């Protein structure tokens, strides 16, 4: 059971909170990846979208890390 709880506890979350947070990050990263791929094919689409998503996710992670301490 500790395999599922040690890391979430270290960042101030329960298992379910960590699951929800990690899943939301994964979906945003997937969105960013799709935007990057489309931008590679069509340079006029999604210019800056992936960079903005990464920046937003970094801000969320840092904010949550500070709040959890």
N, CA, C and O atoms as a GROMACS GRO file, in nm:
protein
  276
    1UNK      N    1   0.082  -0.120   0.000
    1UNK     CA    2   0.000   0.000   0.000
    1UNK      C    3   0.087   0.126   0.000
    1UNK      O    4   0.049   0.228  -0.057
    2UNK      N    5   0.202   0.119   0.064
    2UNK     CA    6   0.290   0.236   0.071
    2UNK      C    7   0.335   0.283  -0.067
    2UNK      O    8   0.364   0.401  -0.086
    3UNK      N    9   0.342   0.190  -0.162
    3UNK     CA   10   0.379   0.229  -0.298
    3UNK      C   11   0.282   0.332  -0.354
    3UNK      O   12   0.319   0.415  -0.437
    4UNK      N   13   0.157   0.326  -0.309
    4UNK     CA   14   0.053   0.416  -0.359
    4UNK      C   15   0.038   0.542  -0.275
    4UNK      O   16  -0.025   0.638  -0.319
    5UNK      N   17   0.096   0.543  -0.156
    5UNK     CA   18   0.072   0.657  -0.067
    5UNK      C   19   0.196   0.740  -0.032
    5UNK      O   20   0.182   0.856   0.004
    6UNK      N   21   0.314   0.684  -0.041
    6UNK     CA   22   0.434   0.757   0.001
    6UNK      C   23   0.458   0.884  -0.080
    6UNK      O   24   0.476   0.991  -0.022
    7UNK      N   25   0.458   0.873  -0.210
    7UNK     CA   26   0.484   0.992  -0.292
    7UNK      C   27   0.373   1.096  -0.278
    7UNK      O   28   0.403   1.214  -0.256
    8UNK      N   29   0.245   1.058  -0.290
    8UNK     CA   30   0.141   1.159  -0.269
    8UNK      C   31   0.153   1.230  -0.134
    8UNK      O   32   0.136   1.352  -0.125
    9UNK      N   33   0.184   1.155  -0.029
    9UNK     CA   34   0.201   1.216   0.103
    9UNK      C   35   0.317   1.314   0.103
    9UNK      O   36   0.310   1.418   0.168
   10UNK      N   37   0.424   1.282   0.030
   10UNK     CA   38   0.542   1.370   0.028
   10UNK      C   39   0.513   1.505  -0.038
   10UNK      O   40   0.586   1.601  -0.015
   11UNK      N   41   0.408   1.512  -0.121
   11UNK     CA   42   0.370   1.639  -0.184
   11UNK      C   43   0.241   1.695  -0.124
   11UNK      O   44   0.179   1.785  -0.181
   12UNK      N   45   0.201   1.641  -0.007
   12UNK     CA   46   0.086   1.695   0.066
   12UNK      C   47  -0.049   1.660   0.007
   12UNK      O   48  -0.144   1.738   0.019
   13UNK      N   49  -0.059   1.542  -0.056
   13UNK     CA   50  -0.185   1.501  -0.117
   13UNK      C   51  -0.220   1.360  -0.074
   13UNK      O   52  -0.133   1.282  -0.035
   14UNK      N   53  -0.349   1.328  -0.082
   14UNK     CA   54  -0.391   1.189  -0.066
   14UNK      C   55  -0.370   1.120  -0.201
   14UNK      O   56  -0.339   1.184  -0.301
   15UNK      N   57  -0.389   0.989  -0.201
   15UNK     CA   58  -0.376   0.915  -0.326
   15UNK      C   59  -0.473   0.968  -0.431
   15UNK      O   60  -0.434   0.990  -0.546
   16UNK      N   61  -0.599   0.987  -0.392
   16UNK     CA   62  -0.700   1.032  -0.488
   16UNK      C   63  -0.675   1.175  -0.535
   16UNK      O   64  -0.697   1.206  -0.652
   17UNK      N   65  -0.630   1.262  -0.446
   17UNK     CA   66  -0.595   1.398  -0.488
   17UNK      C   67  -0.480   1.395  -0.588
   17UNK      O   68  -0.481   1.467  -0.688
   18UNK      N   69  -0.381   1.312  -0.559
   18UNK     CA   70  -0.266   1.300  -0.649
   18UNK      C   71  -0.308   1.242  -0.784
   18UNK      O   72  -0.262   1.287  -0.888
   19UNK      N   73  -0.394   1.144  -0.782
   19UNK     CA   74  -0.447   1.084  -0.905
   19UNK      C   75  -0.515   1.190  -0.990
   19UNK      O   76  -0.490   1.200  -1.110
   20UNK      N   77  -0.600   1.269  -0.928
   20UNK     CA   78  -0.672   1.374  -1.002
   20UNK      C   79  -0.576   1.479  -1.057
   20UNK      O   80  -0.589   1.521  -1.172
   21UNK      N   81  -0.480   1.520  -0.976
   21UNK     CA   82  -0.385   1.622  -1.021
   21UNK      C   83  -0.298   1.569  -1.135
   21UNK      O   84  -0.279   1.637  -1.236
   22UNK      N   85  -0.245   1.450  -1.119
   22UNK     CA   86  -0.159   1.392  -1.223
   22UNK      C   87  -0.237   1.369  -1.352
   22UNK      O   88  -0.185   1.393  -1.461
   23UNK      N   89  -0.360   1.324  -1.341
   23UNK     CA   90  -0.443   1.303  -1.460
   23UNK      C   91  -0.473   1.435  -1.530
   23UNK      O   92  -0.472   1.441  -1.653
   24UNK      N   93  -0.498   1.540  -1.453
   24UNK     CA   94  -0.524   1.671  -1.516
   24UNK      C   95  -0.400   1.723  -1.586
   24UNK      O   96  -0.411   1.783  -1.693
   25UNK      N   97  -0.283   1.700  -1.528
   25UNK     CA   98  -0.157   1.738  -1.593
   25UNK      C   99  -0.139   1.658  -1.722
   25UNK      O  100  -0.100   1.713  -1.825
   26UNK      N  101  -0.167   1.529  -1.717
   26UNK     CA  102  -0.151   1.444  -1.835
   26UNK      C  103  -0.241   1.490  -1.949
   26UNK      O  104  -0.198   1.493  -2.064
   27UNK      N  105  -0.364   1.526  -1.917
   27UNK     CA  106  -0.456   1.572  -2.022
   27UNK      C  107  -0.410   1.705  -2.081
   27UNK      O  108  -0.420   1.725  -2.202
   28UNK      N  109  -0.361   1.796  -1.998
   28UNK     CA  110  -0.311   1.924  -2.049
   28UNK      C  111  -0.186   1.901  -2.134
   28UNK      O  112  -0.170   1.965  -2.238
   29UNK      N  113  -0.097   1.810  -2.092
   29UNK     CA  114   0.022   1.780  -2.171
   29UNK      C  115  -0.016   1.715  -2.304
   29UNK      O  116   0.046   1.744  -2.407
   30UNK      N  117  -0.116   1.629  -2.303
   30UNK     CA  118  -0.164   1.568  -2.427
   30UNK      C  119  -0.218   1.675  -2.521
   30UNK      O  120  -0.191   1.673  -2.641
   31UNK      N  121  -0.294   1.769  -2.466
   31UNK     CA  122  -0.344   1.881  -2.546
   31UNK      C  123  -0.229   1.959  -2.606
   31UNK      O  124  -0.230   1.993  -2.725
   32UNK      N  125  -0.128   1.989  -2.524
   32UNK     CA  126  -0.010   2.061  -2.573
   32UNK      C  127   0.063   1.984  -2.681
   32UNK      O  128   0.110   2.043  -2.779
   33UNK      N  129   0.073   1.853  -2.665
   33UNK     CA  130   0.140   1.770  -2.765
   33UNK      C  131   0.067   1.772  -2.898
   33UNK      O  132   0.128   1.784  -3.004
   34UNK      N  133  -0.064   1.762  -2.892
   34UNK     CA  134  -0.144   1.766  -3.015
   34UNK      C  135  -0.130   1.902  -3.083
   34UNK      O  136  -0.118   1.910  -3.205
   35UNK      N  137  -0.132   2.008  -3.003
   35UNK     CA  138  -0.113   2.143  -3.059
   35UNK      C  139   0.025   2.156  -3.124
   35UNK      O  140   0.037   2.216  -3.231
   36UNK      N  141   0.127   2.100  -3.061
   36UNK     CA  142   0.262   2.104  -3.120
   36UNK      C  143   0.266   2.031  -3.253
   36UNK      O  144   0.323   2.080  -3.350
   37UNK      N  145   0.206   1.914  -3.258
   37UNK     CA  146   0.204   1.837  -3.381
   37UNK      C  147   0.131   1.913  -3.491
   37UNK      O  148   0.178   1.920  -3.605
   38UNK      N  149   0.016   1.968  -3.458
   38UNK     CA  150  -0.059   2.045  -3.558
   38UNK      C  151   0.018   2.170  -3.601
   38UNK      O  152   0.016   2.208  -3.718
   39UNK      N  153   0.086   2.232  -3.505
   39UNK     CA  154   0.168   2.350  -3.538
   39UNK      C  155   0.284   2.312  -3.630
   39UNK      O  156   0.322   2.388  -3.719
   40UNK      N  157   0.341   2.194  -3.609
   40UNK     CA  158   0.450   2.148  -3.696
   40UNK      C  159   0.402   2.134  -3.840
   40UNK      O  160   0.474   2.168  -3.934
   41UNK      N  161   0.280   2.084  -3.856
   41UNK     CA  162   0.224   2.064  -3.990
   41UNK      C  163   0.172   2.194  -4.050
   41UNK      O  164   0.185   2.219  -4.170
   42UNK      N  165   0.112   2.277  -3.965
   42UNK     CA  166   0.049   2.402  -4.007
   42UNK      C  167   0.101   2.515  -3.918
   42UNK      O  168   0.037   2.547  -3.818
   43UNK      N  169   0.215   2.575  -3.952
   43UNK     CA  170   0.282   2.672  -3.864
   43UNK      C  171   0.195   2.790  -3.820
   43UNK      O  172   0.227   2.857  -3.722
   44UNK      N  173   0.089   2.816  -3.891
   44UNK     CA  174   0.001   2.928  -3.857
   44UNK      C  175  -0.098   2.892  -3.745
   44UNK      O  176  -0.167   2.980  -3.694
   45UNK      N  177  -0.104   2.764  -3.708
   45UNK     CA  178  -0.194   2.721  -3.601
   45UNK      C  179  -0.119   2.706  -3.469
   45UNK      O  180  -0.005   2.659  -3.467
   46UNK      N  181  -0.181   2.745  -3.362
   46UNK     CA  182  -0.136   2.718  -3.225
   46UNK      C  183   0.004   2.770  -3.193
   46UNK      O  184   0.076   2.710  -3.113
   47UNK      N  185   0.043   2.880  -3.254
   47UNK     CA  186   0.174   2.940  -3.222
   47UNK      C  187   0.172   2.983  -3.076
   47UNK      O  188   0.091   3.067  -3.037
   48UNK      N  189   0.259   2.927  -2.997
   48UNK     CA  190   0.270   2.964  -2.857
   48UNK      C  191   0.180   2.886  -2.762
   48UNK      O  192   0.192   2.902  -2.640
   49UNK      N  193   0.092   2.804  -2.814
   49UNK     CA  194  -0.003   2.732  -2.727
   49UNK      C  195   0.068   2.635  -2.634
   49UNK      O  196   0.041   2.634  -2.514
   50UNK      N  197   0.158   2.553  -2.686
   50UNK     CA  198   0.227   2.455  -2.603
   50UNK      C  199   0.313   2.525  -2.498
   50UNK      O  200   0.319   2.480  -2.384
   51UNK      N  201   0.379   2.632  -2.536
   51UNK     CA  202   0.460   2.708  -2.440
   51UNK      C  203   0.373   2.761  -2.327
   51UNK      O  204   0.412   2.756  -2.210
   52UNK      N  205   0.257   2.812  -2.361
   52UNK     CA  206   0.165   2.866  -2.260
   52UNK      C  207   0.116   2.754  -2.167
   52UNK      O  208   0.108   2.774  -2.046
   53UNK      N  209   0.084   2.639  -2.223
   53UNK     CA  210   0.038   2.526  -2.142
   53UNK      C  211   0.147   2.482  -2.045
   53UNK      O  212   0.120   2.459  -1.927
   54UNK      N  213   0.270   2.471  -2.093
   54UNK     CA  214   0.382   2.430  -2.007
   54UNK      C  215   0.402   2.531  -1.895
   54UNK      O  216   0.424   2.493  -1.780
   55UNK      N  217   0.396   2.659  -1.928
   55UNK     CA  218   0.411   2.763  -1.827
   55UNK      C  219   0.300   2.756  -1.723
   55UNK      O  220   0.327   2.767  -1.603
   56UNK      N  221   0.176   2.736  -1.767
   56UNK     CA  222   0.063   2.724  -1.674
   56UNK      C  223   0.079   2.603  -1.583
   56UNK      O  224   0.053   2.611  -1.463
   57UNK      N  225   0.122   2.491  -1.640
   57UNK     CA  226   0.141   2.371  -1.559
   57UNK      C  227   0.253   2.390  -1.457
   57UNK      O  228   0.241   2.345  -1.343
   58UNK      N  229   0.360   2.455  -1.497
   58UNK     CA  230   0.468   2.483  -1.404
   58UNK      C  231   0.418   2.571  -1.290
   58UNK      O  232   0.449   2.544  -1.174
   59UNK      N  233   0.342   2.674  -1.322
   59UNK     CA  234   0.286   2.760  -1.218
   59UNK      C  235   0.197   2.682  -1.123
   59UNK      O  236   0.205   2.700  -1.002
   60UNK      N  237   0.112   2.594  -1.177
   60UNK     CA  238   0.025   2.511  -1.092
   60UNK      C  239   0.106   2.420  -1.002
   60UNK      O  240   0.075   2.405  -0.884
   61UNK      N  241   0.209   2.358  -1.057
   61UNK     CA  242   0.288   2.265  -0.979
   61UNK      C  243   0.361   2.337  -0.866
   61UNK      O  244   0.361   2.289  -0.753
   62UNK      N  245   0.422   2.450  -0.896
   62UNK     CA  246   0.494   2.526  -0.795
   62UNK      C  247   0.398   2.578  -0.689
   62UNK      O  248   0.428   2.570  -0.570
   63UNK      N  249   0.284   2.631  -0.731
   63UNK     CA  250   0.184   2.683  -0.636
   63UNK      C  251   0.135   2.572  -0.545
   63UNK      O  252   0.125   2.591  -0.424
   64UNK      N  253   0.103   2.458  -0.602
   64UNK     CA  254   0.054   2.346  -0.522
   64UNK      C  255   0.162   2.292  -0.429
   64UNK      O  256   0.132   2.253  -0.316
   65UNK      N  257   0.285   2.290  -0.474
   65UNK     CA  258   0.395   2.240  -0.391
   65UNK      C  259   0.412   2.331  -0.269
   65UNK      O  260   0.429   2.283  -0.157
   66UNK      N  261   0.406   2.461  -0.291
   66UNK     CA  262   0.421   2.556  -0.181
   66UNK      C  263   0.304   2.544  -0.086
   66UNK      O  264   0.324   2.544   0.036
   67UNK      N  265   0.182   2.535  -0.139
   67UNK     CA  266   0.063   2.522  -0.056
   67UNK      C  267   0.067   2.396   0.027
   67UNK      O  268   0.023   2.397   0.142
   68UNK      N  269   0.119   2.286  -0.029
   68UNK     CA  270   0.121   2.159   0.041
   68UNK      C  271   0.224   2.150   0.151
   68UNK      O  272   0.216   2.058   0.234
   69UNK      N  273   0.320   2.241   0.156
   69UNK     CA  274   0.425   2.234   0.258
   69UNK      C  275   0.381   2.292   0.389
   69UNK      O  276   0.458   2.293   0.485
   0.00000   0.00000   0.00000
